[in-house]
Amino acid sequence: MKVMAKNDRNKLICILVAGVGFAAALLAPLTGIARLIVFLTVYLIAGGGVLLQALGNILRGQVFDENFLMAAASVGAFCLGEYPEGVAVMLFYQVGELFENLALAKSRRSIAKLMDIRPDHANLLRDGGAVAVDPEEVRQGDLILVRPGERVPLDGIVAEGSSALDTSALTGESAPRDVRTGDEVISGCINQTGVYSTGNSATDIKTRMAQFIQGNESIIQGTFMGDYLNANANIDEAIYLDMDNILYHAFLDTAQGEYLDMIGQQYGLTRLLGTKAEGDVDLTFLQDFIVPQGSLFTTTDLLQYETVQVYTAIGGTPVRARLRAMEAGTRYNIPTDVVLNVVNFIPNLQRVTRVNAFQGGSDPETDDAYRARIYDYVRSYTGAGTKHDYEVWAKQVSGVFYADVIPLWNGNGTVKVIISGEHGEELDATIVKNAQDYISPQTAMGMGVAPIGADVTVVSVVNTDLASFTIKGLVLSAGADEDAVKANILTALQNAILNVMPSETIYRQRIESVLAGVNGVQDFDYIWLNGTDYSNIVGDQSTKYVLNTITYTA
């Protein structure tokens, strides 16, 4: 959303008010002192700021600038009795200034957007390989490698290879731009298909083929042999480029998208597409009504859900309906207090009442997460029911990022699998059930991936609030806002504790270091993590500590 700066907004208001006043003054049958007062009032509304700026510049010794010139011209018109001309000069000047400020603001936004798309590294070709360096380290004449999906880090000329570039972020043009050897490219474009191929450009290929020509036959452009070599060199360049792309997509380290999916499927591992959150609502109608399947409901954040089946409602009696998110994702997991409204009008619908929190939504698996899961499987998986196998099985379920396995936790043949989310946090009951059903839906029956005889229990870690977290003797920097500083402290410490996994220890010294680095904190006496002593908090497999509130004492 584009927002006009406060100064520009005030200037626009002054211009509009002055413009209306100017038009009224021209149309009104005024004479003498009344005419002067009206035009002078309009003039001061339009140009009062210019007069003050001109006066201030004169006092600082800066006389001849645009403010002085506009003031002199308009005041001169008033002295000559040409009041409308004096107001018009100032009014049109202010309009021009406003347009100039708006143009500058637009330019600044455009520059900021260009800075956002600036790549933070360049793949410099050095010693037969590509080394990631800061773009500022690249010198004129260096060769850089731009892989598919990467942004061009610097302006330059394509030395070898060809590709299609996405220039939409720079030019607004949605159609890809084809480039080949010798074409100029600008930084910020996205390389969509090609990979630079060292030594296999059309020029290199033509040079190598020319070495096999006997005699003194000319190979310059326009001769039979020259045109023949050019045609074949261009075809071979495209072949080499395709080979480079095949090699790039064929290995697990570099494959992306559908090519990574193909590698995973070789091992029976498919990408986790995420799951859709579900929950219940009570629908109350004034009269009997048939609620169609697919009826849409939305939150104020435009998260949409649909009914999973047809429901028959009796007038005045709530009917319980199951809603499912339209898309997969954790953002569709919403608490009970979030209001839902209908998207399209439903006749006689009186009330929508939330029954429970919507749960079970998980995000689609990213390339990096999918690649790590494939590596985990390839390097350690046995399929025999080892401890590591259970960890691999648990992470095949969408929403599960980590798993701890406790063998023989309740006697022979028993296995407990403790699962958690991306930051080790507690998972909802839907994801836990999905993991249980995938690994072992029926005890010891071998109906899931677990072997026959294994009594498997899947549980989630439990979020536990550090309810007695205490900071004693907090001293703020001079002029710091207490509420703002405390809000920043809570955010900083929450983030620090968020990254501590369930089985890890929360070290008091680490937390104190984070607190000391919060802007506005000058000093403090000490921190109690549990409200009673200076000890660390030793984690365990089943507990994820979270921080919701902080107690401050003098």
C-alpha positions as CSV (number, residue, x, y, z in Angstrom):
1,M,0.0,0.0,0.0
2,K,1.3,3.4,-1.0
3,V,1.0,6.1,1.7
4,M,1.6,9.8,1.1
5,A,4.1,11.4,3.4
6,K,2.7,13.6,6.1
7,N,4.3,16.8,4.8
8,D,2.9,16.1,1.3
9,R,-0.5,15.3,2.7
10,N,-0.5,18.7,4.6
11,K,0.6,20.5,1.5
12,L,-2.1,18.9,-0.6
13,I,-4.7,20.0,2.0
14,C,-3.4,23.6,1.8
15,I,-3.5,23.5,-2.0
16,L,-7.1,22.3,-2.1
17,V,-8.2,24.8,0.5
18,A,-6.4,27.6,-1.2
19,G,-7.7,26.5,-4.6
20,V,-11.3,26.6,-3.4
21,G,-10.7,29.9,-1.8
22,F,-9.1,31.3,-4.9
23,A,-12.0,30.3,-7.1
24,A,-14.5,31.8,-4.6
25,A,-12.5,35.0,-4.5
26,L,-12.5,35.3,-8.2
27,L,-16.2,34.8,-8.5
28,A,-17.2,37.0,-5.5
29,P,-18.1,40.7,-6.3
30,L,-15.5,42.1,-3.8
31,T,-13.8,45.5,-3.9
32,G,-11.4,47.6,-1.8
33,I,-10.1,46.3,1.5
34,A,-12.4,43.3,1.5
35,R,-10.9,42.1,-1.7
36,L,-7.4,42.5,-0.4
37,I,-8.2,40.6,2.8
38,V,-9.8,37.6,1.0
39,F,-7.0,37.3,-1.5
40,L,-4.3,37.8,1.2
41,T,-5.9,35.0,3.3
42,V,-5.9,32.6,0.4
43,Y,-2.3,33.7,-0.4
44,L,-1.1,32.9,3.2
45,I,-2.8,29.5,3.1
46,A,-1.1,28.6,-0.1
47,G,2.3,30.2,0.4
48,G,2.8,30.9,4.1
49,G,5.4,28.1,4.4
50,V,7.3,29.5,1.4
51,L,7.5,33.0,3.0
52,L,8.8,31.6,6.3
53,Q,11.3,29.4,4.5
54,A,12.5,32.4,2.4
55,L,12.8,34.5,5.6
56,G,14.8,31.8,7.4
57,N,17.2,31.4,4.5
58,I,17.8,35.2,4.3
59,L,18.7,35.2,8.0
60,R,21.2,32.4,7.3
61,G,22.7,34.3,4.4
62,Q,21.1,32.1,1.7
63,V,19.1,34.7,-0.2
64,F,18.7,33.8,-3.8
65,D,16.8,30.5,-3.9
66,E,13.4,29.5,-5.3
67,N,11.6,30.4,-2.1
68,F,13.0,34.0,-2.3
69,L,12.1,34.3,-5.9
70,M,8.5,33.0,-5.5
71,A,8.1,35.3,-2.5
72,A,9.4,38.3,-4.4
73,A,7.3,37.7,-7.4
74,S,4.0,37.1,-5.5
75,V,4.6,40.0,-3.0
76,G,5.4,42.3,-6.0
77,A,2.1,41.3,-7.6
78,F,0.3,42.3,-4.4
79,C,2.1,45.6,-4.2
80,L,0.9,46.3,-7.8
81,G,-2.6,45.5,-6.8
82,E,-2.7,42.3,-8.9
83,Y,-3.9,40.1,-6.1
84,P,-5.2,37.2,-8.3
85,E,-1.8,37.0,-10.1
86,G,0.1,36.9,-6.8
87,V,-2.1,34.1,-5.4
88,A,-1.8,32.2,-8.7
89,V,2.0,32.3,-8.8
90,M,2.2,30.9,-5.3
91,L,-0.5,28.3,-5.9
92,F,1.0,26.9,-9.1
93,Y,4.4,26.8,-7.5
94,Q,3.1,24.7,-4.6
95,V,1.4,22.4,-7.0
96,G,4.7,21.9,-8.9
97,E,6.5,21.3,-5.6
98,L,3.9,18.6,-4.6
99,F,4.3,16.8,-7.9
100,E,8.1,16.9,-7.5
101,N,7.9,15.4,-4.0
102,L,5.6,12.6,-5.2
103,A,7.9,11.8,-8.0
104,L,10.9,11.7,-5.7
105,A,9.0,9.4,-3.3
106,K,8.1,7.1,-6.1
107,S,11.8,7.0,-7.2
108,R,12.9,6.2,-3.7
109,R,10.4,3.3,-3.5
110,S,11.6,2.0,-6.8
111,I,15.2,2.2,-5.7
112,A,14.3,0.4,-2.4
113,K,12.6,-2.4,-4.4
114,L,15.7,-2.7,-6.6
115,M,17.9,-3.0,-3.5
116,D,15.6,-5.8,-2.2
117,I,16.2,-7.9,-5.3
118,R,20.0,-7.4,-5.2
119,P,21.7,-10.8,-4.8
120,D,24.0,-11.2,-1.8
121,H,26.6,-13.4,-3.5
122,A,28.1,-14.3,-6.9
123,N,29.4,-17.7,-8.0
124,L,32.9,-16.8,-9.1
125,L,34.6,-19.4,-11.4
126,R,38.0,-20.0,-9.9
127,D,40.3,-23.0,-10.1
128,G,37.8,-25.1,-12.1
129,G,35.0,-24.6,-9.6
130,A,32.5,-22.0,-8.5
131,V,33.2,-20.1,-5.2
132,A,30.5,-18.0,-3.6
133,V,31.8,-14.4,-3.0
134,D,30.5,-11.0,-2.3
135,P,29.5,-9.3,-5.6
136,E,31.8,-6.4,-4.7
137,E,34.8,-8.8,-4.9
138,V,34.2,-9.6,-8.5
139,R,36.5,-7.7,-10.9
140,Q,36.1,-6.7,-14.5
141,G,36.9,-9.7,-16.7
142,D,36.0,-12.4,-14.0
143,L,33.6,-15.2,-15.0
144,I,30.7,-15.9,-12.8
145,L,28.3,-18.8,-12.8
146,V,24.5,-18.2,-12.7
147,R,22.5,-21.4,-12.0
148,P,18.8,-21.9,-12.8
149,G,16.6,-20.0,-10.3
150,E,19.4,-17.7,-9.3
151,R,19.5,-13.9,-9.8
152,V,22.2,-12.3,-12.0
153,P,24.4,-10.6,-9.4
154,L,26.1,-8.1,-11.6
155,D,25.7,-6.4,-15.0
156,G,27.8,-8.2,-17.6
157,I,27.9,-10.1,-20.9
158,V,27.0,-13.7,-21.4
159,A,30.4,-15.4,-21.9
160,E,29.1,-18.9,-22.6
161,G,25.7,-20.6,-22.7
162,S,22.2,-19.4,-23.3
163,S,19.1,-19.1,-21.2
164,A,15.7,-17.3,-20.6
165,L,15.8,-14.4,-18.2
166,D,12.9,-13.3,-16.0
167,T,13.2,-9.5,-16.1
168,S,9.7,-8.7,-14.6
169,A,11.2,-7.3,-11.4
170,L,13.1,-4.7,-13.4
171,T,11.0,-4.0,-16.5
172,G,7.6,-5.2,-15.6
173,E,7.6,-7.4,-18.7
174,S,6.3,-10.9,-17.9
175,A,7.6,-12.6,-21.0
176,P,11.1,-14.2,-20.5
177,R,13.9,-12.7,-22.5
178,D,16.2,-15.1,-24.4
179,V,19.9,-14.4,-24.1
180,R,22.9,-16.1,-25.8
181,T,26.6,-15.7,-25.8
182,G,27.6,-12.1,-26.3
183,D,24.3,-10.6,-25.0
184,E,24.2,-8.1,-22.3
185,V,22.4,-8.9,-19.0
186,I,21.7,-6.7,-16.0
187,S,21.7,-7.6,-12.4
188,G,18.5,-8.6,-10.7
189,C,17.2,-10.8,-13.6
190,I,16.4,-14.4,-12.7
191,N,18.1,-17.1,-14.8
192,Q,15.2,-19.5,-15.5
193,T,16.8,-22.4,-17.5
194,G,20.4,-22.1,-18.5
195,V,23.7,-22.8,-16.9
196,Y,26.9,-21.2,-18.1
197,S,29.1,-24.0,-19.6
198,T,32.9,-23.2,-19.5
199,G,34.6,-24.1,-22.8
200,N,31.5,-25.2,-24.7
201,S,30.3,-22.0,-26.2
202,A,29.6,-21.9,-30.0
203,T,32.9,-20.0,-30.5
204,D,34.9,-22.6,-28.6
205,I,33.2,-25.5,-30.5
206,K,33.8,-23.8,-33.9
207,T,37.5,-23.3,-33.0
208,R,37.9,-26.9,-32.1
209,M,36.2,-28.2,-35.2
210,A,38.2,-25.9,-37.4
211,Q,41.4,-27.7,-36.2
212,F,40.3,-30.8,-38.1
213,I,39.9,-29.0,-41.5
214,Q,42.7,-29.8,-43.9
215,G,44.1,-27.3,-46.4
216,N,43.6,-23.6,-46.4
217,E,39.8,-23.5,-46.8
218,S,38.3,-20.3,-45.4
219,I,36.0,-20.6,-42.4
220,I,34.9,-16.9,-42.3
221,Q,31.2,-16.2,-42.3
222,G,29.6,-16.4,-45.7
223,T,31.8,-19.2,-47.0
224,F,30.4,-22.8,-47.2
225,M,32.7,-24.1,-44.6
226,G,32.2,-21.1,-42.3
227,D,28.4,-21.3,-42.4
228,Y,28.6,-25.1,-41.9
229,L,30.7,-24.8,-38.9
230,N,28.6,-22.0,-37.4
231,A,25.4,-24.0,-37.8
232,N,26.9,-27.1,-36.2
233,A,28.6,-25.1,-33.4
234,N,25.3,-23.5,-32.4
235,I,23.5,-26.9,-32.3
236,D,26.3,-28.5,-30.3
237,E,26.3,-25.5,-27.9
238,A,22.6,-26.2,-27.2
239,I,23.4,-29.9,-26.7
240,Y,26.1,-29.1,-24.2
241,L,23.8,-26.7,-22.4
242,D,21.1,-29.4,-22.1
243,M,23.8,-31.8,-20.8
244,D,24.8,-29.3,-18.2
245,N,21.2,-28.9,-17.1
246,I,20.8,-32.6,-17.0
247,L,23.9,-32.9,-14.7
248,Y,22.7,-30.1,-12.6
249,H,19.3,-31.7,-12.0
250,A,20.5,-35.3,-11.8
251,F,22.3,-34.9,-8.4
252,L,20.7,-34.6,-5.0
253,D,22.9,-31.6,-4.0
254,T,21.7,-29.4,-6.8
255,A,18.3,-30.8,-8.0
256,Q,15.3,-28.6,-7.5
257,G,11.5,-28.8,-7.9
258,E,10.2,-31.6,-10.0
259,Y,13.7,-33.0,-10.6
260,L,14.2,-33.4,-6.8
261,D,10.8,-35.1,-6.7
262,M,12.1,-37.7,-9.2
263,I,15.2,-38.4,-7.1
264,G,13.1,-38.8,-4.0
265,Q,10.6,-41.1,-5.7
266,Q,13.5,-43.5,-6.6
267,Y,13.7,-44.2,-2.8
268,G,9.9,-44.3,-2.3
269,L,10.0,-40.8,-0.7
270,T,7.5,-38.3,-2.0
271,R,7.4,-34.6,-1.2
272,L,5.1,-33.7,1.7
273,L,2.5,-31.5,0.1
274,G,1.2,-30.3,3.5
275,T,-2.2,-30.9,5.1
276,K,-5.3,-28.8,5.4
277,A,-6.5,-27.6,8.8
278,E,-10.0,-28.7,9.9
279,G,-12.4,-27.7,12.7
280,D,-16.1,-27.5,13.6
281,V,-18.7,-24.7,13.7
282,D,-22.3,-24.6,14.7
283,L,-24.6,-23.1,12.1
284,T,-28.0,-21.7,13.2
285,F,-30.7,-21.0,10.7
286,L,-34.0,-19.2,11.1
287,Q,-35.7,-21.9,9.0
288,D,-35.0,-25.4,7.8
289,F,-32.1,-25.4,5.3
290,I,-29.8,-27.7,3.3
291,V,-26.2,-26.5,3.7
292,P,-24.4,-27.4,0.4
293,Q,-21.0,-29.1,0.4
294,G,-18.3,-26.5,-0.4
295,S,-20.0,-23.6,1.3
296,L,-17.3,-21.0,1.9
297,F,-16.4,-19.3,5.1
298,T,-13.6,-16.7,5.7
299,T,-11.7,-14.9,8.4
300,T,-10.9,-11.2,8.4
301,D,-7.4,-12.2,7.1
302,L,-9.1,-13.9,4.1
303,L,-8.3,-17.5,5.2
304,Q,-11.0,-19.5,3.5
305,Y,-12.6,-22.8,4.6
306,E,-15.4,-25.0,3.1
307,T,-17.9,-27.5,4.4
308,V,-16.8,-31.0,3.8
309,Q,-20.2,-32.4,3.2
310,V,-23.9,-31.6,2.9
311,Y,-25.6,-30.7,6.2
312,T,-29.4,-30.6,7.0
313,A,-30.3,-27.8,9.4
314,I,-33.5,-27.5,11.5
315,G,-34.7,-23.9,11.9
316,G,-33.6,-22.5,15.3
317,T,-31.4,-25.6,16.2
318,P,-27.6,-25.4,15.6
319,V,-26.2,-28.0,13.2
320,R,-22.6,-29.0,13.7
321,A,-20.6,-28.7,10.5
322,R,-17.0,-29.7,9.7
323,L,-14.9,-27.1,7.8
324,R,-11.7,-27.8,5.9
325,A,-9.1,-25.1,4.8
326,M,-9.0,-24.4,1.1
327,E,-5.2,-24.7,1.1
328,A,-2.5,-26.5,3.1
329,G,-0.5,-24.6,5.6
330,T,0.0,-23.8,9.3
331,R,-1.4,-20.4,8.9
332,Y,-4.9,-22.0,8.7
333,N,-4.5,-23.4,12.2
334,I,-6.6,-20.7,14.0
335,P,-7.8,-20.5,17.7
336,T,-11.4,-20.6,18.7
337,D,-11.7,-16.9,19.1
338,V,-11.1,-16.1,15.5
339,V,-14.4,-15.1,13.8
340,L,-15.7,-16.8,10.7
341,N,-18.1,-15.2,8.2
342,V,-19.8,-16.6,5.1
343,V,-18.2,-15.7,1.7
344,N,-21.4,-16.0,-0.3
345,F,-24.8,-15.2,1.0
346,I,-26.6,-18.2,2.6
347,P,-30.4,-17.6,3.1
348,N,-31.7,-17.6,6.7
349,L,-28.3,-18.1,8.3
350,Q,-28.5,-16.4,11.7
351,R,-25.3,-17.3,13.4
352,V,-21.9,-19.0,13.0
353,T,-20.4,-20.2,16.3
354,R,-16.9,-21.6,16.5
355,V,-16.7,-24.9,18.4
356,N,-13.0,-25.7,18.6
357,A,-9.6,-24.6,17.3
358,F,-8.8,-25.5,13.7
359,Q,-5.9,-27.9,13.7
360,G,-3.9,-30.2,11.5
361,G,-2.6,-27.7,8.9
362,S,1.0,-28.1,7.8
363,D,3.1,-26.4,5.2
364,P,4.3,-28.0,2.0
365,E,7.8,-29.3,2.2
366,T,10.5,-27.1,0.9
367,D,13.3,-28.3,-1.4
368,D,15.9,-28.0,1.4
369,A,13.7,-30.0,3.9
370,Y,12.9,-32.6,1.3
371,R,16.6,-33.0,0.3
372,A,17.6,-33.4,4.0
373,R,15.0,-36.1,4.4
374,I,16.2,-38.0,1.4
375,Y,19.8,-37.8,2.6
376,D,18.6,-39.0,6.0
377,Y,17.0,-42.0,4.4
378,V,19.8,-42.9,2.0
379,R,22.6,-42.6,4.6
380,S,21.1,-44.4,7.6
381,Y,17.8,-46.1,6.8
382,T,17.7,-49.9,7.2
383,G,14.0,-50.8,7.3
384,A,14.6,-53.2,10.1
385,G,13.0,-51.2,12.8
386,T,16.1,-49.5,14.3
387,K,15.8,-46.4,16.4
388,H,16.8,-44.3,13.4
389,D,14.2,-46.0,11.2
390,Y,11.5,-44.8,13.5
391,E,12.9,-41.3,13.3
392,V,12.8,-41.5,9.5
393,W,9.2,-42.9,9.5
394,A,8.0,-40.1,11.8
395,K,9.4,-37.4,9.5
396,Q,7.5,-38.8,6.5
397,V,4.4,-37.3,8.1
398,S,3.6,-33.7,7.1
399,G,4.2,-31.3,10.0
400,V,6.7,-33.5,11.8
401,F,10.3,-32.1,11.8
402,Y,11.9,-33.9,14.7
403,A,11.4,-37.2,16.4
404,D,13.0,-38.8,19.5
405,V,12.6,-42.5,20.0
406,I,12.6,-44.3,23.3
407,P,12.9,-48.1,22.8
408,L,11.5,-50.5,25.5
409,W,9.9,-47.6,27.3
410,N,7.2,-49.8,28.7
411,G,8.5,-53.3,28.5
412,N,9.6,-55.6,25.7
413,G,8.4,-54.7,22.2
414,T,7.3,-51.1,23.2
415,V,8.5,-48.0,21.3
416,K,7.7,-44.4,22.1
417,V,8.1,-41.8,19.4
418,I,8.1,-38.2,20.6
419,I,7.5,-35.8,17.7
420,S,7.8,-32.1,17.4
421,G,7.5,-29.2,14.9
422,E,10.0,-27.0,13.1
423,H,11.3,-25.4,16.4
424,G,10.7,-28.4,18.6
425,E,7.2,-27.1,19.5
426,E,4.1,-29.1,20.4
427,L,2.1,-30.5,17.6
428,D,-1.7,-30.8,17.5
429,A,-3.7,-34.0,18.0
430,T,-4.4,-34.3,14.2
431,I,-0.7,-34.5,13.3
432,V,0.0,-36.9,16.1
433,K,-2.8,-39.2,14.9
434,N,-1.5,-39.0,11.4
435,A,2.0,-40.1,12.6
436,Q,0.5,-42.9,14.7
437,D,-1.6,-44.2,11.8
438,Y,1.4,-44.1,9.4
439,I,3.8,-45.9,11.8
440,S,1.5,-48.3,13.5
441,P,-2.3,-47.8,13.4
442,Q,-2.9,-51.1,15.3
443,T,-0.7,-52.4,18.1
444,A,1.8,-55.0,17.0
445,M,-0.1,-55.9,13.9
446,G,2.4,-54.5,11.4
447,M,-0.4,-52.5,9.6
448,G,1.9,-49.5,9.2
449,V,5.6,-49.2,8.4
450,A,6.6,-50.5,11.8
451,P,7.5,-54.3,12.0
452,I,5.1,-56.9,13.3
453,G,5.2,-57.1,17.1
454,A,6.1,-53.5,17.7
455,D,3.9,-51.8,20.2
456,V,4.3,-48.2,19.1
457,T,3.0,-45.1,20.9
458,V,3.3,-41.7,19.2
459,V,3.1,-38.6,21.3
460,S,4.0,-34.9,20.9
461,V,6.3,-32.9,23.1
462,V,4.4,-30.7,25.5
463,N,4.8,-26.9,25.5
464,T,5.6,-25.8,29.1
465,D,5.5,-22.1,30.1
466,L,8.3,-20.7,32.1
467,A,5.8,-19.0,34.3
468,S,8.3,-17.9,37.0
469,F,10.8,-16.2,34.6
470,T,12.0,-13.2,36.6
471,I,14.3,-10.2,35.9
472,K,15.5,-8.3,38.9
473,G,16.8,-4.8,39.0
474,L,16.2,-3.8,35.4
475,V,17.7,-0.3,34.6
476,L,16.7,1.4,31.3
477,S,18.8,3.7,29.2
478,A,18.1,7.4,29.5
479,G,15.0,8.4,27.6
480,A,13.9,4.8,26.8
481,D,10.2,4.0,26.8
482,E,9.6,1.3,29.5
483,D,6.7,-0.4,27.7
484,A,8.5,-0.5,24.4
485,V,11.7,-1.9,26.0
486,K,9.9,-4.6,27.9
487,A,8.1,-5.6,24.7
488,N,11.4,-5.9,22.9
489,I,12.8,-7.9,25.8
490,L,10.0,-10.4,25.6
491,T,10.4,-10.8,21.9
492,A,14.1,-11.2,22.1
493,L,14.0,-13.8,24.9
494,Q,11.1,-15.7,23.2
495,N,13.2,-16.0,20.1
496,A,16.2,-17.2,22.1
497,I,14.2,-19.9,23.9
498,L,12.4,-20.8,20.7
499,N,15.6,-22.1,19.2
500,V,16.3,-24.4,22.2
501,M,15.2,-27.9,21.3
502,P,13.3,-30.0,23.9
503,S,16.3,-32.2,24.9
504,E,18.7,-29.2,25.1
505,T,19.6,-27.0,28.1
506,I,18.5,-23.4,28.5
507,Y,21.6,-21.7,29.8
508,R,21.1,-18.6,32.1
509,Q,24.3,-16.9,30.8
510,R,23.1,-17.2,27.2
511,I,19.7,-15.6,28.2
512,E,21.5,-12.8,30.1
513,S,23.6,-12.1,27.0
514,V,20.5,-11.8,24.9
515,L,18.9,-9.5,27.5
516,A,22.0,-7.3,27.7
517,G,21.9,-6.8,23.9
518,V,18.3,-5.4,23.8
519,N,18.2,-1.8,22.8
520,G,17.2,0.4,25.8
521,V,18.6,-2.0,28.5
522,Q,21.4,-0.4,30.5
523,D,21.8,-2.9,33.3
524,F,20.1,-5.5,35.5
525,D,20.9,-7.5,38.6
526,Y,20.2,-11.1,37.5
527,I,17.8,-13.4,35.8
528,W,15.9,-16.4,37.4
529,L,14.8,-18.8,34.8
530,N,12.5,-20.6,37.2
531,G,11.9,-17.9,39.7
532,T,13.9,-19.4,42.6
533,D,17.6,-19.7,41.8
534,Y,20.4,-19.1,39.3
535,S,20.4,-22.7,37.8
536,N,20.0,-23.5,34.2
537,I,17.0,-25.4,32.9
538,V,17.9,-28.9,31.7
539,G,15.6,-30.0,28.9
540,D,14.1,-33.4,28.4
541,Q,12.7,-35.2,25.3
542,S,9.1,-34.6,26.1
543,T,9.1,-30.9,27.1
544,K,9.4,-27.7,25.0
545,Y,9.8,-24.6,27.1
546,V,8.1,-21.4,26.0
547,L,8.1,-17.9,27.4
548,N,4.8,-16.0,27.6
549,T,5.3,-13.5,30.5
550,I,8.2,-12.0,32.4
551,T,8.1,-10.9,36.0
552,Y,10.1,-7.8,37.0
553,T,11.2,-7.1,40.5
554,A,13.1,-4.2,42.0
